[in-house]
């Protein structure tokens, strides 16, 4: 996303006049997720300054800074575990946009993880995971889907993991191999805002919705 992220953290990039992360926060609060932990690294202080306590959104926001050395997808979660309690918690990537009804996940039973999958976008045509008929996520299937960046995780998934940089995918694949990860495919609007061009597409999408 450079040069856009040279001076602005990705979650604060704007579409239709509002930072990406504010759309997500408002959706989460509307779905009953009021206690929110924001994990941040690059230029993360800007996020804290913009969002504050979250009360203006009806949220209670806490922050888990990584520092300028990013801890990767699992390391960031591990760093924030002390803020997340003992039950399963929802994680939403800060660089996606979606109309997914988060309320569906509010009281969903979870073993080690539950992943929300989407149809494969053009930038990930091979997909990431499959789903079997019982609703379990499998690593390889004749029909693969892309992980949306929306997932429920039980703290047990991260047992015995040391603090520091680490990736989520290997942990998930171990849990998947044990049959302990459920999933669902969603057909709602979803975008991974990974390029300036996709940010422009999202800006157009949200602007059209407002008209």
Buried (B, 14 or more C-beta within 10 A) or exposed (E): BEEEBEEBBBBBBBBBEEBBBBBBBBBBBBBEBBBBBBBBBBBBEBBBEEBEEBEEBEBEBBBBBBEEEBBBBBBBBBBBBEBBEEEBBBBBBBBBBBEBEBEEBEEEEBBBBBBBBBEBBEEBEEBBBBBEEEEBBBEEEEEBBBBBBBBBBBBBBBEEBEEEBBEBEEBBBEBBEEBBBBBBBBEEEBBBBBEBEBBEBBBEBBEEEEE
